[in-house]
Amino acid sequence: MTPSWTCVRAPTHELTRAHAILRTRRRIAGAAPDWALSSAGLDALRGRSGVEATSPFDCEDIEPGRDEEEDFEPAIEADEGLAELIAAVDSASLRVDRTLAGDGPPAPSASRERDPLAYDLDWDEDACLAEWRAIVDRTRELPPTLAAALAHDAWNAIEPLQRAPGLGGLLAAALLRERGKTRAHLPCLAEGAKAVPRERRRSRDATTRLIAALEAVATGAQEGLKQHDRWLLARELLLRKLDGRRSTSKLPELIEFALSRPLISAGMIA
């Protein structure tokens, strides 16, 4: 006889990473605007505060929201402060490359208990993170969108945390919210990055990378507006189907529930 049980497929690695990103994103979005970039927030996000944190980010790039679109248009002025920031990011990138190549002195590790098969025990996360935060602090006088682009570029160059490159995009979005560029939501910066060629986003030229990041913000903002309009249209069409329903119907609540979740299942609906 054929067994009556049903196999449930195990989640894929990609789904696990997406779940980790979503959890961290919701955690940042639900906190105060300045929490993620604070010492306490960064410690919590990397699991140093005794609170459960998500580590397998491994997401690729930044995702822009809709409010950044307005002020990114002006060209980048090559003032002295910005040139120094770009030079600092390039210098940090070179130091990381030399360290990975074995040309630099090994840094003391703060996490000797980690599995050496998965982590580089000579990677000093505290020092790298402090260097990244110093660069972010120097962007205080810059426009928020440009500051976010520099912060994300510096994160990719320094790589403060091992196996967590996707956290840089979330922190760049948190920076936009902290500095008042977006007030009602946490921008999704990776949406626009998909439209920018990887060769430009990962270029060795710092100016090319910054321009690509700003283009990604604009493209993501436009795509976010289009998706927002599509969701509103779908909601209107669904609400029209409620004409004639009894007043105690749960369908209106179901519509709002479905629109508020990126993924739903039959069990959640029930």
PyMOL commands that set and color helices and strands:
alter all, ss='L'
color gray80, all
select helices_A, chain A and resi 13-30+39-45+67-69+80-100+125-137+144-158+167-178+190-193+198-201+206-240+251-259+266-269
alter helices_A, ss='H'
color red, helices_A
deselect
rebuild
show_as cartoon
